[in-house]
């Protein structure tokens, strides 16, 4: 999705692409968005289960400071695969679907149920 810019008075407004990481010009914006969404689901699960960060760390196999980073939305150097492993350890199923597209470049999306 291309960005659109319009001017209202002296204020210039740029419409988002729908991916803040792309809007910021970061490398691999789709991957960064996916990591952010997975990290958010990890956060929600830990909160909903009333786990301490130490208990969550024991379940995930990581130290408490790393859980603290995840709880602050920082996925750090964790890969998408590792974040999915964390979700599985927390009792979630992971489902990946690949479909054909008529576009030059496919889209990446995630659905949380």
Secondary structure, DSSP 8 states (H G I E B T S, - for coil): ----EEEETTEEEE---S-HHHHTT-TTHHHHHHHHHHHHHHHHHHHHTT--HHHHHHHHTS-HHHHHHHHTT--TT--HHHHHHHHHHTT----------SSSS--------
